[in-house]
């Protein structure tokens, strides 16, 4: 075979040096796989509170509630106390719905129905509607328990649904409860509701008294709701809810029974709503079906969404890996 001779004036092309890591290619983009250093001035996206030690955050929370407890001593304006009482009642509702929606990942659009169940339970047990005048330490736990029982009853057949289907079923449940309260005249008083609810049988409460005792009652409920919410979120139960929310199939493979944990989330969330409803009945001294409409469920859901996922007092802090 004949061999072709390369002319002497032809030279091999020079090999280009490899690009520097992070250098731009001809298209103006960094090479795939190269490490691109991030700007040194980029800060952590978490808030300041989440970077503080746990003891410091607990101390700040305790100081915040102490300041709230001192407000009636510095201000005698009943309007401000009335606004703070309403804020506290809605904060308790948000703590309960936060368990259902943010931690367990269940979309509940009829949550306000449990508020109505709790309010009517206290109204029936402490008014002249059926000549029952039970003490407060019976009415408030009974309101929370009644709401939890209703949540488990409605949740057992419906929590097998997911997404939009569960939202529609819970929305219908909220309307069913309101219509039932409006039509069971002999039990609930119908559209007129229940009037003349007894004041709480606690020291400092009297008929026609100032709002300060009611403010302290609601504040105690808020402290309890926040403490239980934080405890649940940091415990094994909260971790199970988050696992089911993120990947139910993987959680099942790990040995978690979804319906059991979903019922716990539904029941505990309704417990906060029932307790808040009982306090609402005491504050208003009257209840009616018009106080528990579906649009209020959307308002509580908006509070949970705007506050941040799984947030109670501050943005969620990722678990430490050390």
Residue pairs with C-beta under 8 A, 6 or more apart in sequence:
19 25
19 31
21 31
21 34
21 35
22 30
22 34
22 35
22 36
22 37
23 30
23 31
23 34
24 30
25 31
30 36
44 51
46 315
46 317
47 314
47 315
49 57
49 60
49 313
49 314
49 315
50 314
50 315
50 316
50 317
52 60
57 313
57 314
61 226
61 313
65 219
65 223
68 84
68 219
69 216
69 219
71 80
71 81
71 84
71 215
72 81
72 212
72 215
72 216
75 81
78 210
78 211
81 210
81 211
81 212
81 214
81 215
82 211
84 215
84 218
85 211
85 214
85 215
85 218
85 283
88 215
88 218
88 219
88 221
88 222
89 218
89 276
89 279
89 280
89 283
90 276
90 299
90 300
90 303
91 222
91 225
91 226
92 218
92 221
92 222
92 225
92 272
92 273
92 275
92 276
92 279
93 111
93 112
93 115
93 272
93 273
93 276
93 300
93 303
94 300
94 303
94 304
94 307
95 225
95 226
95 228
95 229
95 272
95 312
96 111
96 114
96 225
96 268
96 269
96 270
96 271
96 272
96 273
96 276
97 108
97 111
97 269
97 273
97 300
97 301
97 303
97 304
98 229
98 269
98 304
98 307
98 310
98 311
98 312
99 229
99 232
99 241
99 265
99 268
99 269
99 272
100 106
100 108
100 111
100 265
100 266
100 269
101 107
101 108
101 301
101 304
102 304
102 309
102 310
102 311
103 232
103 233
103 238
103 241
103 242
103 245
103 265
103 310
104 241
104 244
104 245
104 261
104 262
104 265
104 266
105 241
105 244
105 245
105 246
106 159
106 166
106 262
106 265
106 266
107 163
107 164
107 166
107 167
107 170
108 166
108 167
108 170
108 266
108 269
108 297
109 167
109 168
109 170
109 171
109 174
109 294
109 297
109 298
109 301
110 170
110 171
110 172
110 173
110 174
110 175
110 177
110 294
110 297
111 170
111 174
111 269
111 270
111 273
111 297
111 300
111 301
112 174
112 273
112 292
112 293
112 294
112 296
112 297
112 300
113 150
113 173
113 174
113 176
113 177
113 178
113 292
113 297
114 147
114 150
114 151
114 269
114 270
114 273
114 274
114 277
115 147
115 273
115 274
115 276
115 277
115 280
115 292
115 296
116 177
116 178
116 181
116 277
116 287
116 289
116 291
116 292
117 143
117 146
117 147
117 150
117 177
117 270
117 273
117 274
117 277
118 143
118 144
118 146
118 147
118 273
118 274
118 275
118 276
118 277
118 278
118 280
118 281
119 143
119 277
119 278
119 280
119 281
119 287
119 291
119 292
120 181
120 188
120 194
120 277
120 281
120 287
121 139
121 142
121 143
121 146
121 147
121 274
121 277
121 278
122 139
122 140
122 142
122 143
122 197
122 277
122 278
122 281
122 282
123 129
123 193
123 194
123 197
123 281
123 286
123 287
124 130
124 132
124 187
124 188
124 194
125 132
125 134
125 138
125 139
125 142
126 132
126 133
126 134
126 136
126 139
126 197
126 198
126 281
126 282
127 133
127 194
127 195
127 196
127 197
127 198
128 196
129 189
129 194
133 198
134 142
135 201
136 200
136 201
136 202
136 282
137 201
139 278
140 275
140 278
140 279
142 278
143 274
143 275
143 277
143 278
143 281
144 271
144 272
144 274
144 275
144 278
145 271
145 274
146 274
147 270
147 271
147 273
147 274
147 275
147 277
148 267
148 268
148 270
148 271
148 274
150 177
150 270
151 266
151 267
151 269
151 270
152 263
152 266
152 267
154 170
154 173
155 262
155 263
155 266
155 267
156 259
156 263
158 166
158 169
158 170
158 173
159 166
159 259
159 262
159 263
159 266
160 259
161 169
171 294
171 297
174 294
174 297
175 294
177 292
178 289
178 292
178 293
178 294
180 188
181 188
181 289
181 292
182 188
182 190
182 191
182 289
183 190
184 190
188 194
188 289
189 195
189 288
191 288
191 289
191 290
192 288
193 286
193 287
193 288
193 289
193 291
194 286
194 287
194 288
195 285
195 286
196 285
196 286
197 281
197 282
197 284
197 285
197 286
197 287
199 205
199 206
199 207
199 209
199 282
199 285
200 213
200 214
200 217
200 282
202 213
202 217
204 212
204 213
204 216
205 213
205 214
214 279
214 282
214 283
217 279
217 282
218 279
218 283
221 275
221 276
221 279
224 275
225 272
225 275
225 276
226 312
226 313
228 272
229 312
230 312
230 313
232 238
232 268
233 310
233 312
237 261
237 264
240 251
240 256
240 261
241 261
241 265
242 310
243 250
243 251
243 254
243 256
244 251
244 256
244 258
244 261
244 262
248 258
251 258
252 258
280 287
280 291
281 287
284 291
308 315
308 316
309 316
310 316
